[in-house]
Amino acid sequence: MEYLYSVSCTYDGDKSPHWVGRYDNAIDAVNEWNKFVDWGMAVEYSTINFSEPNGKMHTKIFYRNGNVGGK
């Protein structure tokens, strides 16, 4: 299957993602992106990336202390 969008979750600055989802439509990708609401199983922080077909990437960073960052 060809995909256009991807959502990935990386813990604590690891080089490889802990999880990757690939989607052929924006609705499913955004719904998955919205499910990430905390640091998950990370020790310090988790980084969630959402990539669009035009090359734009959105990032959410959830810290264990409750802070949330993004780009």
TIKOLNU-836433 format. One record per residue: residue number from 1; residue in one letter; y, x, z of N, C-alpha, C in turn. Coordinates in nm, 4 decimals, decimal comma. Layout:
residues N
NUM_a_Y_X_Z_Y_X_Z_Y_X_Z
...
END
This chain:
residues 71
1_m_-0,1186_0,0848_0,0000_0,0000_0,0000_0,0000_0,1245_0,0889_0,0000
2_e_0,2202_0,0524_-0,0792_0,3467_0,1243_-0,0817_0,4391_0,0662_0,0243
3_y_0,5067_0,1517_0,0980_0,5982_0,1029_0,1996_0,7397_0,1529_0,1730
4_l_0,8369_0,0784_0,2241_0,9773_0,1124_0,2069_1,0438_0,1513_0,3384
5_y_0,9957_0,0968_0,4489_1,0566_0,1153_0,5801_0,9552_0,1784_0,6746
6_s_1,0028_0,2562_0,7699_0,9126_0,3082_0,8722_0,9818_0,3072_1,0078
7_v_0,9008_0,2896_1,1108_0,9454_0,2966_1,2493_0,8536_0,3970_1,3167
8_s_0,9113_0,4924_1,3898_0,8292_0,5919_1,4582_0,8752_0,6086_1,6021
9_c_0,7818_0,6488_1,6868_0,8084_0,6723_1,8286_0,7599_0,8118_1,8636
10_t_0,8499_0,8923_1,9189_0,8171_1,0293_1,9601_0,8516_1,0445_2,1070
11_y_0,7644_1,1097_2,1825_0,7862_1,1315_2,3259_0,8355_1,2729_2,3539
12_d_0,9393_1,2830_2,4340_0,9848_1,4097_2,4930_1,0051_1,5226_2,3923
13_g_1,0540_1,4915_2,2755_1,0849_1,5942_2,1773_0,9644_1,6549_2,1076
14_d_0,8482_1,5907_2,1145_0,7305_1,6403_2,0427_0,7623_1,6542_1,8944
15_k_0,6957_1,7444_1,8272_0,7184_1,7653_1,6837_0,6580_1,6528_1,5990
16_s_0,5491_1,5931_1,6457_0,4823_1,4853_1,5731_0,5013_1,3528_1,6464
17_p_0,5194_1,2446_1,5723_0,5349_1,1135_1,6373_0,4081_1,0702_1,7106
18_h_0,4275_0,9992_1,8182_0,3168_0,9391_1,8925_0,2621_0,8191_1,8149
19_w_0,3518_0,7495_1,7450_0,3154_0,6289_1,6704_0,4061_0,6146_1,5495
20_v_0,3498_0,5660_1,4369_0,4283_0,5387_1,3160_0,3819_0,4059_1,2577
21_g_0,4779_0,3198_1,2242_0,4494_0,1955_1,1539_0,5199_0,1986_1,0194
22_r_0,4515_0,1510_0,9161_0,5092_0,1501_0,7811_0,5082_0,0071_0,7281
23_y_0,6193_-0,0321_0,6635_0,6382_-0,1721_0,6252_0,6924_-0,1818_0,4837
24_d_0,6538_-0,2888_0,4147_0,7035_-0,3111_0,2787_0,8232_-0,4048_0,2759
25_n_0,8680_-0,4509_0,3953_0,9848_-0,5390_0,4001_1,0651_-0,5147_0,5273
26_a_1,1947_-0,5447_0,5184_1,2864_-0,5176_0,6290_1,2602_-0,6053_0,7509
27_i_1,2208_-0,7291_0,7306_1,1999_-0,8225_0,8426_1,0941_-0,7696_0,9393
28_d_0,9780_-0,7319_0,8871_0,8715_-0,6800_0,9730_0,9136_-0,5502_1,0411
29_a_0,9829_-0,4639_0,9690_1,0274_-0,3367_1,0259_1,1267_-0,3584_1,1392
30_v_1,2242_-0,4455_1,1199_1,3235_-0,4729_1,2239_1,2584_-0,5407_1,3446
31_n_1,1651_-0,6311_1,3205_1,0951_-0,6953_1,4324_1,0207_-0,5921_1,5165
32_e_0,9577_-0,4958_1,4519_0,8872_-0,3898_1,5255_0,9859_-0,3014_1,6004
33_w_1,0940_-0,2632_1,5350_1,2009_-0,1811_1,5951_1,2534_-0,2463_1,7230
34_n_1,2710_-0,3769_1,7203_1,3241_-0,4497_1,8354_1,2266_-0,4577_1,9526
35_k_1,0997_-0,4310_1,9304_1,0005_-0,4335_2,0388_1,0132_-0,3144_2,1332
36_f_1,0762_-0,2077_2,0879_1,0925_-0,0890_2,1722_1,2127_-0,1093_2,2644
37_v_1,1848_-0,1189_2,3946_1,2909_-0,1508_2,4909_1,2956_-0,0545_2,6098
38_d_1,2043_0,0437_2,6173_1,2080_0,1410_2,7261_1,1388_0,2701_2,6840
39_w_1,1226_0,3644_2,7754_1,0703_0,4976_2,7442_0,9193_0,5012_2,7232
40_g_0,8492_0,3907_2,7492_0,7052_0,3848_2,7237_0,6274_0,4811_2,8107
41_m_0,5472_0,5657_2,7503_0,4619_0,6592_2,8226_0,5200_0,8006_2,8263
42_a_0,6462_0,8156_2,7915_0,7095_0,9473_2,7907_0,7319_0,9976_2,9331
43_v_0,7396_1,1289_2,9471_0,7698_1,1889_3,0766_0,9200_1,1774_3,1050
44_e_1,0029_1,2133_3,0071_1,1484_1,2107_3,0252_1,2191_1,1089_2,9343
45_y_1,1821_1,1063_2,8061_1,2500_1,0165_2,7122_1,1634_0,9909_2,5896
46_s_1,1912_0,8797_2,5228_1,1265_0,8495_2,3949_1,2344_0,8277_2,2892
47_t_1,2041_0,8718_2,1693_1,2955_0,8583_2,0564_1,2309_0,7646_1,9549
48_i_1,3042_0,6595_1,9190_1,2560_0,5612_1,8226_1,3433_0,5725_1,6975
49_n_1,2799_0,5960_1,5844_1,3512_0,6074_1,4571_1,3108_0,4952_1,3627
50_f_1,4094_0,4408_1,2944_1,3883_0,3366_1,1935_1,4482_0,3885_1,0637
51_s_1,3651_0,4104_0,9629_1,4094_0,4647_0,8345_1,4125_0,3568_0,7278
52_e_1,5239_0,3519_0,6546_1,5414_0,2567_0,5449_1,5146_0,3258_0,4114
53_p_1,4868_0,2492_0,3057_1,4580_0,3102_0,1749_1,5766_0,3852_0,1141
54_n_1,6984_0,3550_0,1571_1,8157_0,4250_0,1039_1,8401_0,5586_0,1738
55_g_1,7506_0,5963_0,2684_1,7621_0,7239_0,3374_1,8313_0,7156_0,4720
56_k_1,8876_0,6013_0,5042_1,9566_0,5853_0,6322_1,8546_0,5763_0,7453
57_m_1,8834_0,6459_0,8564_1,7949_0,6412_0,9720_1,8742_0,5962_1,0948
58_h_1,8148_0,5038_1,1698_1,8714_0,4550_1,2951_1,7854_0,5120_1,4076
59_t_1,8484_0,5512_1,5178_1,7758_0,6128_1,6279_1,8152_0,5485_1,7597
60_k_1,7126_0,5213_1,8429_1,7326_0,4779_1,9810_1,6618_0,5797_2,0700
61_i_1,7271_0,6203_2,1774_1,6654_0,7122_2,2731_1,6663_0,6441_2,4095
62_f_1,5473_0,6268_2,4649_1,5316_0,5646_2,5964_1,4948_0,6724_2,6970
63_y_1,5789_0,6881_2,7990_1,5535_0,7873_2,9038_1,4869_0,7200_3,0235
64_r_1,4042_0,7970_3,0903_1,3310_0,7460_3,2055_1,4249_0,6942_3,3148
65_n_1,5443_0,7527_3,3277_1,6389_0,7103_3,4313_1,7116_0,5802_3,3956
66_g_1,6784_0,5205_3,2796_1,7374_0,3936_3,2408_1,8481_0,4024_3,1376
67_n_1,8994_0,5219_3,1140_2,0029_0,5388_3,0114_1,9441_0,5146_2,8727
68_v_2,0294_0,4682_2,7819_1,9902_0,4452_2,6434_2,0952_0,5089_2,5547
69_g_2,0500_0,5840_2,4550_2,1389_0,6444_2,3582_2,1000_0,6011_2,2192
70_g_2,1807_0,6374_2,1224_2,1476_0,6016_1,9844_2,2408_0,6674_1,8870
71_k_2,2010_0,6596_1,7621_2,2829_0,7163_1,6535_2,2876_0,6154_1,5413
END
